[in-house]
Amino acid sequence: MDNTENDIERLIDDFDFKPITDGLGFHHSIQNKKDVKVNLKKQSMDLQSELEQRISHMTAQKSENQSSVNMGELAPFYGDSKEEKEAEVSTQVKLFSEEEKSPNYYMAQNSERFLAWVIDITLIVTTMLFTFSSIIYFANIPLSQVSLFAASSEVLVSFLLLSVMFYVFYFSFLDKTHYSTLGKHLVGIRIVSHRGHDEVSLLQSLLRVSICLFSIFLLGLPVMLKMHDRLTETDVIKK
């Protein structure tokens, strides 16, 4: 029995044991950990770069295929077509050219508007005085009775109504023209509408005149606040 145990011990001592990792390749990678990290990082970067290139290539190819394929009625759901883009660009160019061609308008100053109004009122008063003098002359009224004739209530009411009618006719029909009234024409201003700087309509002109006449009872406050411009959607600009 003792001899058998001695033989087993001698056999174990003579047997050459090797590590389990020896010869399998694990000891090679463990020898230099820095090289392993560098190699792994490089491989990861290369893989990421390759994936990005493939994705960009696939995206470009997909867009080319969509542009070349006719979608028919489903085209609006797959982006704007080439014709739509060209139409949009042409529209923008057209709008830009129209803005360049449109003239520049400058608002008239209050002093210019007042000067034009004084000229027009002077013309109206002169016309009414001439009309009144013509009535006296052709009616053969003696000069001694002119004061009595002018002071009568009937004459005053008639003269006032005639003046208002002439005032309304003068401003309503002339302001709606490009020439405008004499005072505005001499000063170089005219009345235009807010909508595209067009000539004012007859209704707008009548409303302006009515507001101006009504402002007499309010000491001209609505006119000074330009209420006739705002309510009628008009402007007074320089020609």
SVG drawing of the C-alpha trace seen along z (x, -y; Angstrom):
<svg xmlns="http://www.w3.org/2000/svg" viewBox="-87 -155 96 157">
<polyline fill="none" stroke="black" stroke-width="0.4" points="0.0,0.0 2.8,-2.3 4.6,-1.5 1.4,-2.3 1.1,-5.8 4.8,-6.5 4.3,-5.6 1.3,-8.0 3.2,-10.9 6.2,-10.3 3.9,-10.3 2.3,-13.6 5.7,-15.2 6.9,-14.2 3.8,-15.6 4.3,-19.2 1.2,-21.3 0.4,-24.4 -2.0,-27.3 -5.4,-26.8 -5.0,-30.1 -1.6,-29.1 -1.7,-28.4 -5.3,-29.7 -4.3,-33.3 -5.6,-35.0 -2.1,-35.8 -1.3,-37.7 -4.2,-40.3 -3.5,-40.7 0.1,-41.6 -0.6,-45.1 -3.9,-46.6 -3.2,-50.0 -2.8,-48.5 -6.1,-46.7 -8.0,-49.9 -6.5,-51.8 -7.5,-49.1 -11.0,-48.9 -11.5,-52.7 -10.1,-52.8 -12.4,-50.0 -15.4,-51.7 -14.6,-55.0 -14.2,-53.2 -17.5,-51.5 -19.3,-54.7 -17.8,-56.5 -18.8,-53.7 -22.4,-53.7 -22.6,-57.5 -21.4,-57.2 -24.0,-54.5 -26.8,-56.5 -25.9,-59.6 -25.6,-57.6 -29.0,-55.9 -30.7,-59.3 -29.3,-60.8 -30.4,-57.9 -33.9,-58.0 -34.3,-61.7 -33.2,-61.1 -35.7,-58.3 -38.5,-60.4 -37.7,-63.2 -37.6,-60.9 -40.8,-59.0 -44.1,-60.6 -46.4,-60.5 -49.5,-61.6 -52.2,-62.7 -50.1,-61.8 -47.4,-64.3 -48.5,-67.0 -47.9,-64.4 -44.3,-63.9 -43.0,-67.4 -43.1,-70.3 -42.5,-69.5 -40.1,-71.3 -42.9,-73.2 -44.2,-74.5 -40.8,-75.7 -40.3,-77.5 -43.7,-79.1 -43.0,-80.3 -39.7,-81.8 -41.3,-83.6 -44.1,-84.9 -41.5,-86.4 -39.6,-88.0 -42.8,-89.5 -43.8,-90.9 -40.3,-92.4 -40.4,-94.0 -43.9,-95.5 -42.6,-97.0 -39.7,-98.6 -42.1,-100.0 -44.6,-101.4 -44.0,-105.1 -43.2,-106.4 -45.9,-108.5 -45.3,-111.1 -47.9,-112.5 -48.8,-116.2 -47.9,-118.5 -50.5,-120.3 -49.2,-123.6 -49.6,-122.5 -53.2,-121.3 -54.1,-124.5 -52.6,-126.6 -54.6,-124.7 -57.8,-125.1 -57.2,-128.9 -56.8,-129.1 -60.0,-127.1 -62.0,-129.0 -60.8,-132.3 -62.0,-131.1 -65.4,-130.0 -66.0,-133.3 -64.9,-135.3 -67.3,-133.3 -70.2,-133.8 -69.6,-137.5 -69.5,-137.8 -72.8,-135.8 -74.4,-138.1 -73.2,-141.2 -74.6,-140.0 -78.0,-139.4 -78.1,-142.9 -76.9,-144.4 -79.4,-142.5 -82.3,-143.1 -81.7,-146.9 -81.6,-147.3 -80.5,-150.8 -77.3,-151.1 -79.2,-152.7 -81.2,-149.5 -78.4,-147.0 -77.7,-146.9 -81.4,-146.3 -81.6,-143.6 -78.5,-141.8 -79.7,-142.0 -83.1,-140.3 -83.5,-136.8 -84.6,-135.3 -81.5,-136.6 -79.2,-135.4 -80.7,-131.9 -80.6,-131.7 -77.0,-132.9 -76.0,-130.4 -77.7,-127.5 -76.1,-128.5 -72.7,-128.7 -73.0,-125.3 -74.2,-123.7 -71.3,-125.3 -68.8,-124.2 -70.1,-120.6 -70.1,-120.6 -66.6,-122.1 -64.8,-119.7 -66.8,-116.6 -66.4,-116.5 -63.0,-118.0 -61.3,-116.0 -62.2,-112.8 -60.3,-113.7 -56.5,-113.5 -56.4,-117.2 -58.1,-117.9 -59.1,-121.4 -57.3,-124.5 -55.7,-125.0 -54.5,-121.4 -53.2,-121.5 -51.2,-124.7 -49.7,-123.4 -49.0,-120.0 -51.2,-117.7 -54.2,-115.5 -56.5,-113.1 -56.2,-109.3 -57.8,-106.2 -56.1,-103.9 -56.7,-101.0 -53.8,-101.1 -53.6,-104.9 -56.4,-105.0 -58.6,-108.1 -61.3,-108.5 -64.9,-107.6 -67.8,-110.1 -69.1,-108.7 -65.8,-109.1 -65.5,-112.7 -69.0,-113.5 -68.3,-112.1 -65.1,-114.2 -67.0,-117.3 -69.8,-116.6 -67.4,-116.0 -65.6,-119.2 -68.8,-121.2 -69.9,-119.5 -66.6,-120.4 -67.5,-124.1 -69.8,-123.7 -67.0,-122.0 -64.5,-124.7 -62.7,-122.6 -61.6,-120.0 -62.5,-116.9 -60.5,-118.3 -57.5,-119.1 -57.6,-115.4 -58.0,-114.3 -61.2,-112.5 -62.3,-113.0 -59.2,-111.1 -59.8,-108.2 -63.5,-107.8 -63.4,-107.9 -60.1,-105.8 -58.4,-108.5 -55.0,-110.3 -53.7,-113.6 -50.4,-113.0 -47.9,-115.0 -48.1,-114.5"/>
</svg>
